[in-house]
Structure formats: C-alpha cells, structure tokens
Amino acid sequence: MLFRSGKSLKVATFDYTSALLSDIESGTLLFAVDQQQYLQGYMGVLTITMYKSLGFGPVRSFLTGPSIVDQAKAKEALSSIKSGARTA
C-alpha cells in the first residue's frame, strides 16, 4: 500500500513492467490488468488483412482477457518475462 498524509491508498494499474510486478509481489501494488498485446495488436491486424485480401479471417473473434495479475500470479509473470516468453 502507498501512504500519503497518514492515509493509505489502494493502487492498481493497466499493463505492467518487471518493476511493477515486483511491487505486486511485495503487496505495494494490488494488481495489474494484463492486456495481451499480441492478441489485441498483431492478431487483430492479421485478421483484418486476411479479410481484406482473401475475403475471410482465421476466426470470428479472439478472447483477449482481461487477465488480472495479482500477488498470487506476479511470480509466474516475472518468470515468463525472464524466460523471454513475454515482454513487459
């Protein structure tokens, strides 16, 4: 928790970095929304490109979340960044 003038603040965020994941792991930050950049960015562009050039897309929709990274999932998210499986 963050403290200001004797009052505690509950803080959460969208997206995250390795530093923010460490803050989640320590309990300073409550959670972050994992935005799934690959699914929201690349796959959306790929689907539009296939539809415009070929007349069809791979599927009608992609489930992109939301996924919440909280204290229980922060260590796993940090490990996936260190292994190169995802970026932050």
Rosetta blueprint (number, residue, H / E / L):
1 M L
2 L E
3 F E
4 R E
5 S L
6 G L
7 K E
8 S E
9 L E
10 K L
11 V L
12 A L
13 T E
14 F E
15 D L
16 Y L
17 T L
18 S H
19 A H
20 L H
21 L H
22 S H
23 D H
24 I H
25 E H
26 S H
27 G L
28 T L
29 L L
30 L L
31 F L
32 A E
33 V E
34 D E
35 Q L
36 Q L
37 Q H
38 Y H
39 L H
40 Q H
41 G H
42 Y H
43 M H
44 G H
45 V H
46 L H
47 T H
48 I H
49 T H
50 M H
51 Y H
52 K H
53 S H
54 L H
55 G L
56 F L
57 G L
58 P L
59 V L
60 R L
61 S L
62 F L
63 L L
64 T L
65 G L
66 P L
67 S E
68 I E
69 V E
70 D L
71 Q H
72 A H
73 K H
74 A H
75 K H
76 E H
77 A H
78 L H
79 S H
80 S H
81 I H
82 K H
83 S L
84 G L
85 A L
86 R L
87 T L
88 A L
